[in-house]
Every structure is written in structure tokens, then in C-alpha cells.
Amino acid sequence: MGSTKASTPLSYRDAGVDIDAGDALVRRIGPLARRTMREGVLGGIGGFGALFEVPRRYREPVLVSGTDGVGTKLKLAFALDGHDTVGIDLVAMSVNDILVQGAEPLFFLDYFACGRLDVDVAARVVAGIARGCEQAGCALIGGETAEMPDMYPDGEYDLAGFAVGVVEKAKIIDGAAIRPGDVVLGLASSGAHSNGYSLVRRVIERTWGSIRAPQLQDDFHGVRFADAVLAPTRIYVRPMLDLLAQLPVKGIAHITGGGLIENVPRVLPAGVQAVLHRDAWTRPPLFDWLERHGAIDAHEMHRVFNCGIGLVVVVEAADAQRAQAVLAQHGETVFRIGEIVERPDGAAPAVVV
């Protein structure tokens, strides 16, 4: 055996993990989480597990869960100092997903992982998560911050989260009642939301050479291009819960990865087709820019991006006008984008014409 030599004692900080920074972050995010509290919360931030009681107004409660991340949109956030809104994206991707089945989001937990914890950046991210939870009416009741030296480059981090909601068993929305003659409504998106950003970055790099190019700070239809490309995902929870309380909704689709072509079919029963009319809604300028500068064909645009429609809602024709009015009262821009027809043999379940 070789000889041993006395050495300087090591600490966790020497290994790259700063416990004091982690404690400082917990102190910073505590007030943010408390602003999101709602009925049902029995225990929140700080414990080993968060406690939540399903509201007693539900007679036959069914829990609905969803999980997601922000994806490579984070690369643009790192380059453009866009840490304030990616937390909203994180919440939106999960709460909009469980909303599709008619669920009211109850609570949310997040996971923030980095190589070296920058308390100020992490606090900005969690502040966005809290704002997203407030928009969705759900409580931020827990989470995890992981500082892992050598796992991530300096200045970068990853985000994941999950939401749990509840719906009455008899009111679960599964699309089974959709029939020919029903109307397809589309709720406007705020931009690309959190999907297709590997392609977005490639188009920016091809056009300007870098995702840090100075052109990203230029005016783009009244806003900085950077703000247009980082616009946070719209959260549709409150308007849709009001609509669900007033009208029968047959199907809802959250337009995420896969775009309109692949997400709408997920809520359609066999034998029907959704025919969507591309001239029926106003497409945000960002998508025109991406299509032109990336030379992306129309089919690829509609299967990668939401192209301006963040949520699709299927209702009976007799309810369409009232549904639009209810959603508009909440500030949503709603388009009548298509209809349900019998599906021709061999045809795709959703087409954009």
C-alpha cells in the first residue's frame, strides 16, 4: 500500500455544491410559493412531501396528472437572458395538458437542475413558475433544486415539472361524443409556446449566424424579436374552466409537439375527420418569418408548430357562437377554424386545407 499524506479537509463547497446558496434560494422562493396557496393545501414548501386534500365539492373525484419540461427553448433563454418567463412555460405545458380532459389543476411541483447554482437566476425562474401557477389557479407546493457539478455547463440549467388536477368522473372529456357537424374552435397562441425550438434555433442560426446575433434585439412587429421568440406559453385554464361550467364541450386538444396535424387526432373518435381551414385564423408574424427564412413547407409547419392556435375546442354547432363569447370575455382570441366530417377511407384524421 502507498503511503498516505495529510491533506486539507474537503467540504461540499470544495466539491462544487454550495449548501448556503441552496438555503438562500429556499428563503427567496418561500414568499413566491405562498402567493399560490389555495384550498386543499395542507403542507407546502420545506417538507419531505407536500400534502394536499382533494376539495370536498367533488363527489367522484378522478385525479389527472401531467408532466413536461421546456425543451430547447431554454437554449434561447440562456443566450438572451430570458429567465423570467420560462417558468411560465413549464407550468403551462403541464396544466394545459390536464385541462384537455376537463381537469382543474390543483397543485404543481418543479425540478430545477444546474451545475452551479446562481441564486438570482434560479429565483427569477421560480418567480415565473409561481406566476404560471397563479394564472392556472394551482398551488406551487413543492419542488427540488439539484446542484450537480460537471453535469451542466456554467450558466445553463434544466427544468421539469408536473401538475395534478381533478375532474368529476362523469365529466371527463375524452372526445368520444364528437360527431360530424361539430365545430372546431381555435384559441390563439402567444407564439411558438414551447415546441419546435430546435428548428427555431436552426432557422435563426442559418439566417443570422448565431442565437446571440444582434438582430434578435431588433424591432419585430412592435416588439423585440427576442421577446417574440421567447413569449411564454399561454395558459388557458381559467377561461376553459368557465366554459366547461357553462356549456358541454366534446373535445379539447393542446397543440404542442406534433402541431395541429398530430395533436387534434388524439381526441377524435374513429370514423371522423377534423378539417381545418388555414385562412380561418390569423397567424402570428413569427411563423411567417420561420417559414420564409427556413424554407419550411406548409405540411412541416403544421406538424411542428402550433401556427397560431394553442388550444383546439370541439363543440356542437349550436353552441359554437356562445362558446366563442364566453372565451372572449376572458380575453381569449377565438377563431372558428374548422368542422368535423365523416372520415373518408384512407384519409388522415386531421387535415389543414
Buried (B, 14 or more C-beta within 10 A) or exposed (E): EEEEEEEEEEEEEEEBBBEEBBEBBBEBBEEBBBEBBBEBBEEBBEEEEBEBEBEEEBEEBBEBEBBBBBBBBBBBBBBBEBBBBBBBBBBBBBBBBBBBBBBBBBBBBBBBBBBBBBBEBBBBBBBBBBBBBBBBBBBBBBBEBBBEEEEBEEEBBBBBBBBBBBBBEEBEBEBEBBBEEBBBBBBBBBBBBBBBBEBBBEBBEEBBEEBEBEEBEEEBEEEBBBBBBBBBBBBBBBBBBBBBEEBEBBBBBBBBBBBBBBBBBBBBBEEBBBBBBBEBBEBBBBBBBBBEEBEBEEEBBBBBBBBBBBBBBBBBEEBBEEBBEBBEEBEBBBBBBBBBBEBEEEEEBBBBE
